[in-house]
């Protein structure tokens, strides 16, 4: 059993709502940290690619890096994209 599977099994055994709320708060904070770390990997001028809300692939250039999102300028518009959804283009 992997450590992930062990963690899920342990959470499944918890009976207290307070303990589950504590775990939930920790998970939310961990997700926020991961999003911030993803944004750190990009700089203004980087060429990136992402899938837009319509399912189409977009390519563009990073124009601004925020704490959790990145602004990408494409041919037709600017997009604010979660850093975790971006891929570098060579």
N, C-alpha and C positions, 0 to 999 in steps of 0.2 A: 504494500500500500504506500502510495506517495505521501509526502508531507502535506500536499494540498488535500488529498483524500482524507487524511487523518484530521486535518483542521475542519473540514466540512462535517465529518462524522462527530467530532467533538462539539461543534455548534449544534448539531442535531440533538445532542443529549441535554442541552441547557433547558432548564424548566423556568427560570426566572426572567420576567420581562425586563427588569433592570439590567441584568447581565447582557441580555440581547441588545438593549439600547446602548450600552457601553460599547459593545462590539460594533454596532452600526456606526456610532460616532467615530470610532477608530478607522473603520473602513472608508468613510467619507473623507476623513482627513488624509488618509493614504492615497485615495484617488486624486484629491486636489494636488498633493505633492507630486504624483506621477505626471499630471498634466503640466505642472510648472516645469518639471524636469524636461519634458518633451519640448517645450517652447525654448528652453535654453540652447537646444541643439541647432537653432536656426538664426541666421543673421540677415540684415537688410542686404538685398542683392542676390540672395540664393535663388536658384531656379528650382521650383517645386511643382508637384502634380498632386491632385486630389480628385475625389469623386463628388460632384455637386449634389444638391438636394433632388435633382431630377434623374440622377444616376449616370450623368455624363462625366467623362474625364475632362478636367480643366488643367491647363498648364499656365504658369505665370511666374512672376518675380515677387519675392518678399519685399514689402515696403515698410512694414512696421511689425515689431515683435512685442506683444503684451505678455502679461503674466501667464495666461493659459491659452491665448489665441494668437494667431498670426494673420496679418492683413496681406492678401495676395492680389496683385494687379494682373489681370488677364487682358486679352485683347479688347474685350467688351466692357468689363466692369471690375470693381474691387470686391473681393470676398473676404469676410472675416471667418477664419477656419480654425477649428480646434487643432492644436499642434499635433495631436496624436493621429490625425487623419491625413497628414502630409507625407509625401515621399519625395526625396531628392531626385532631380533629373540631372543626368550627367552632362 
